């Protein structure tokens, strides 16, 4: 079989950075226009997901020149992806903020690349890295450095006014927990429940990326393994379905999170701006790029860039929301950048190691065809 051309490495890295910039900026947009108007977070998510599906379907048709429709046998794959990435990721984050507060919620998000690296080996999505190679240790060190830097930037916050908003916007990047819950008091029991919800939230996102890799892009006989935009569109459809089914719970979160409004579906006109941004940037653009990068890279490389959204969001909060930054936060930002550099370098070294088989962008997964490591496709 003829070798497929892979995109330049720098282009894929830029795409991953764009994803995290989009997520980080989303938090600032929501804080500026939606939080103060106390829009219901669950209703916000329903509108976001439902409106995003046709946008993704159009993008799939324009970019990939075709629309695929899932068969009954293929439907469970997209139901699982929608349940994990679009529904479970957002809903359990909302519950985590409600029970544990925004500060604890922010501290949990850098766990996503750690979960992904662990589950990728446990579920054989990626082969066990060889301890004899320097790039193996470099990648693990990079993931831990980036995660530690993101946690440090989130937890160590200034004591001046605006601190709570600063922390809250950090975690509105992919979900829609956009209401200010800082005024709520959380007992120890509620915090334990909230931490459990946030653990599910981070696990759901890591499993989403891993499931895409395992169930779609590593299957040679799966007709969806070269149409990442179609995959994202149909996954979002099921995410919207699950979110609609959960929408009656909006009446439960409304009084405590968004004030005592008679109708949780009453969306202020000022919320139009973050909804539009959520549909076209945070959902359509970012999730399309995540799927495209997952097709090309290993799941651990894709999720390793997640902590980068923390300094992006904090920087934009400083510029547009008058939040303050501590000197130590700049140090943690350097740790994040250093960690991502380690990850990129280890990916480059992995390509060099595997170049005698095929051009690889990740740990043993072939670009374009995305076969398993023991496949003969691409061998000359």
C-alpha positions in Angstrom: 0.0 0.0 0.0 1.3 3.4 -0.9 2.6 5.5 1.9 0.3 8.3 2.9 1.7 11.8 3.4 1.6 13.0 6.9 1.2 16.7 7.8 4.3 18.6 9.0 5.1 18.1 12.7 5.0 21.8 13.4 1.5 22.1 12.0 0.1 19.4 14.4 1.9 21.0 17.4 0.4 24.4 16.4 -3.1 22.8 16.2 -2.7 21.4 19.8 -1.7 24.8 21.0 -4.6 26.5 19.2 -7.0 24.0 21.0 -5.7 25.1 24.4 -5.7 28.8 23.5 -9.3 28.4 22.4 -10.3 26.6 25.6 -8.5 29.2 27.8 -10.0 32.2 26.0 -13.4 30.6 26.3 -13.2 30.9 30.1 -12.5 34.6 29.8 -15.3 35.2 27.3 -17.8 33.3 29.6 -16.6 35.2 32.7 -17.0 38.6 31.0 -20.5 38.0 29.5 -22.2 35.0 31.1 -21.2 34.6 34.7 -22.4 38.0 35.9 -25.7 37.4 34.2 -26.1 34.0 36.0 -27.0 31.9 33.0 -27.8 28.3 34.0 -24.8 26.2 33.2 -26.7 23.1 32.2 -29.0 25.0 29.9 -25.9 26.7 28.5 -24.5 23.3 27.7 -27.6 22.0 26.1 -27.8 25.0 23.7 -24.0 24.7 23.0 -24.1 21.0 22.1 -27.4 21.1 20.1 -26.3 24.0 18.0 -22.8 22.7 17.4 -23.8 19.5 15.7 -25.0 21.1 12.4 -21.9 23.3 12.3 -19.7 20.2 12.7 -21.7 18.4 10.0 -21.2 21.2 7.6 -17.5 21.4 8.4 -17.2 17.7 7.7 -18.8 18.0 4.4 -16.7 21.0 3.3 -13.4 19.6 4.5 -13.7 15.9 3.8 -16.0 16.2 0.7 -18.4 13.6 2.0 -20.8 12.8 4.8 -20.8 9.4 6.4 -23.9 8.1 8.3 -23.4 5.6 11.0 -24.9 2.2 10.7 -26.6 0.5 13.6 -23.4 -1.6 14.2 -21.3 1.6 14.3 -23.7 3.7 16.4 -22.4 2.4 19.8 -19.0 3.9 19.1 -20.4 7.4 18.6 -22.7 7.0 21.5 -19.7 6.1 23.7 -17.7 9.1 22.4 -20.5 11.5 22.9 -21.2 10.2 26.4 -17.5 10.5 27.4 -16.3 13.7 25.7 -19.3 15.9 25.4 -21.7 14.7 28.1 -19.7 13.1 30.9 -16.9 15.6 30.7 -19.2 18.6 31.0 -21.9 17.4 33.3 -19.5 16.0 36.0 -17.5 19.2 35.8 -20.6 21.2 36.6 -21.4 19.0 39.5 -17.8 19.2 40.7 -17.9 23.0 40.8 -21.3 22.9 42.5 -20.1 20.7 45.3 -16.4 21.5 45.7 -16.0 25.0 44.3 -14.0 26.4 41.4 -10.6 26.3 43.1 -10.6 22.5 43.7 -12.1 22.1 40.2 -9.3 23.9 38.6 -6.7 21.9 40.5 -8.1 18.6 39.0 -7.9 19.4 35.3 -4.1 18.8 34.9 -4.8 15.2 35.9 -6.2 14.5 32.4 -2.8 13.8 30.7 -1.7 11.7 33.7 -4.9 9.6 33.4 -4.4 9.3 29.7 -0.8 8.1 30.0 -1.9 5.5 32.7 -5.0 4.2 30.9 -3.3 4.1 27.5 -1.0 1.4 28.9 -3.6 -0.4 30.9 -6.0 -0.8 28.0 -3.2 -1.4 25.5 -3.9 1.7 23.4 -0.2 2.3 23.4 2.6 -0.1 24.0 4.6 -0.1 27.3 7.4 2.4 26.8 10.9 1.0 27.0 12.8 2.3 30.0 16.0 2.0 28.1 15.1 5.0 25.9 15.8 8.5 27.1 12.7 9.9 25.2 10.4 7.6 27.3 11.6 9.2 30.6 11.5 12.7 29.0 7.9 12.3 27.9 6.8 11.2 31.4 8.8 14.0 33.0 7.3 16.5 30.6 3.7 15.4 31.4 4.3 15.6 35.1 6.1 19.0 34.9 3.3 20.5 32.8 0.6 19.1 35.2 2.5 20.3 38.3 2.9 23.8 36.8 -0.8 24.0 35.9 -1.8 23.0 39.4 0.6 25.4 41.0 -0.7 28.3 38.9 -4.2 27.4 39.8 -3.8 26.8 43.6 -1.4 29.6 44.4 -3.6 32.7 43.7 -3.3 36.3 44.8 -5.4 37.4 47.8 -6.7 40.6 46.1 -10.2 41.1 44.8 -11.0 39.1 41.7 -9.2 36.0 42.9 -12.3 33.8 42.8 -13.2 34.9 39.2 -9.6 34.2 38.2 -9.8 30.7 39.4 -13.3 30.1 38.1 -12.5 31.1 34.5 -9.6 28.6 34.5 -12.0 25.7 34.5 -14.7 26.9 32.2 -12.5 25.9 29.2 -14.3 22.9 27.9 -17.5 22.7 30.0 -20.1 25.2 30.7 -20.0 25.6 34.5 -20.1 29.3 33.9 -21.9 30.6 37.0 -20.2 32.0 40.0 -20.4 29.5 42.7 -17.9 31.2 45.0 -20.6 32.4 47.2 -21.7 28.9 48.2 -20.3 27.3 51.3 -19.1 23.8 50.9 -18.8 21.5 53.9 -16.3 18.6 54.0 -19.0 16.1 52.9 -19.8 18.2 49.9 -16.2 18.6 49.0 -15.7 14.9 49.1 -18.6 14.4 46.7 -17.3 17.2 44.5 -13.8 15.7 44.3 -15.4 12.4 43.2 -17.4 14.2 40.5 -14.2 15.9 39.3 -12.3 12.7 39.2 -15.0 11.3 36.9 -14.8 14.5 34.8 -11.1 14.2 34.2 -11.3 10.4 33.6 -14.1 10.9 31.1 -12.0 13.4 29.0 -9.0 11.1 29.0 -11.1 8.1 28.1 -12.7 10.2 25.3 -9.3 10.7 23.6 -8.3 7.1 24.2 -11.5 5.7 22.9 -11.1 7.7 19.7 -7.7 6.3 19.2 -8.6 2.7 20.1 -12.1 2.4 18.5 -11.7 4.6 15.5 -8.2 5.4 14.4 -6.4 2.1 15.2 -8.9 -0.1 13.4 -7.8 -0.8 9.8 -11.2 -2.1 8.9 -13.2 0.9 10.2 -14.4 3.2 7.5 -14.2 6.2 9.8 -10.5 6.1 10.5 -9.6 8.8 7.9 -12.6 11.2 8.5 -11.9 12.9 11.8 -14.5 15.7 11.2 -17.3 13.2 10.5 -16.3 11.4 13.7 -16.5 14.6 15.8 -19.8 15.6 14.3 -21.6 12.4 15.1 -20.1 12.2 18.5 -21.4 15.6 19.3 -24.9 14.6 18.2 -25.0 12.0 20.9 -23.4 14.3 23.4 -26.3 16.7 22.7 -28.9 13.9 23.1 -27.5 12.9 26.5 -27.3 16.5 27.6 -31.0 17.1 26.6 -32.0 14.0 28.6 -30.2 15.5 31.6 -31.7 19.0 31.1 -34.5 18.5 33.7 -31.8 18.6 36.3 -31.5 22.3 35.4 -34.2 23.0 37.9 -32.1 21.4 40.6 -28.9 23.5 40.1 -30.8 26.7 39.3 -31.5 28.0 42.8 -28.0 27.4 44.3 -25.8 28.2 41.4 -27.6 30.9 39.3 -30.0 32.6 41.8 -33.7 32.2 42.3 -35.1 32.5 38.8 -38.5 31.1 38.0 -37.4 29.7 34.6 -33.9 28.2 34.2 -34.3 28.4 30.5 -34.4 32.2 30.7 -31.1 33.1 28.9 -30.0 36.8 29.1 -29.3 38.5 25.8 -25.7 39.2 27.0 -25.1 35.4 27.0 -25.3 35.4 23.2 -21.6 36.2 22.9 -20.3 33.3 25.0 -22.8 30.9 23.4 -21.5 31.8 19.9 -17.9 31.5 21.0 -18.7 28.1 22.6 -20.4 26.8 19.4 -17.9 27.9 16.8 -14.6 28.0 18.7 -14.6 26.0 22.0 -16.7 23.2 20.5 -16.4 23.2 16.7 -12.9 24.3 16.2 -11.3 22.9 19.3 -13.0 19.5 19.2 -12.3 19.1 15.5 -8.6 19.8 16.1 -8.5 17.3 19.0 -9.9 14.6 16.8 -7.6 15.4 13.9 -4.6 15.4 16.2 -5.7 12.2 17.9 -5.7 10.6 14.4 -2.1 11.6 13.9 -0.6 11.4 17.4 -0.7 9.2 20.4 -3.3 10.0 23.1 -0.6 10.8 25.6 0.9 13.5 23.4 -2.5 15.0 22.6 -3.5 15.3 26.3 -0.1 16.4 27.4 -0.9 19.9 26.0 -3.9 20.3 28.3 -2.1 22.2 31.1 -1.2 24.9 28.6 -4.7 26.3 28.8 -4.1 27.4 32.4 -1.5 30.1 31.7 -3.5 31.2 28.6 -6.6 31.7 30.7 -4.8 33.4 33.5 -2.9 35.8 31.1 -6.2 36.7 29.3 -7.8 37.2 32.7 -5.0 39.5 33.7 -5.4 41.5 30.4 -9.2 41.7 30.2 -10.6 41.0 33.7 -8.1 42.9 35.8 -7.0 39.8 37.7 -3.7 39.8 39.4 -0.8 37.4 38.9 1.8 36.4 41.5 5.5 36.2 40.6 5.5 32.5 41.5 2.9 31.9 38.9 5.3 32.9 36.2 7.7 30.3 37.5 5.0 27.6 37.2 4.2 28.9 33.7 7.9 28.2 32.8 7.4 24.7 34.2 4.5 24.2 31.9 6.4 25.4 28.8 9.4 23.3 29.8 7.2 20.2 30.2 5.6 20.7 26.8 9.1 21.1 25.3 10.1 17.7 26.8 6.9 16.1 25.3 7.6 17.6 21.8 11.2 16.5 21.9 10.3 13.0 23.0 7.8 12.8 20.2 10.5 13.8 17.7 12.9 11.1 19.1 10.1 8.5 18.9 9.7 9.4 15.2 13.4 8.9 14.6 13.3 5.5 16.3 10.4 4.3 14.3 11.4 5.9 11.0 12.6 2.6 9.5 8.9 1.4 9.5 6.9 4.4 8.6 6.6 8.1 9.5 5.1 7.9 13.0 3.8 10.7 15.2 3.5 9.1 18.6 4.0 5.8 20.3 3.7 3.2 17.6 0.6 4.5 15.8 0.8 5.0 12.1 -0.2 8.3 10.5 -3.2 8.3 8.2 -3.7 4.5 8.4 -3.3 4.3 12.2 -2.7 0.6 12.4 -1.6 -1.3 15.4 2.1 -1.6 16.1 2.4 -5.1 14.6 0.9 -4.1 11.3 2.8 -4.7 8.1 1.3 -1.7 6.3 3.9 0.8 5.4 6.7 -1.7 5.4 8.7 -1.6 2.2 
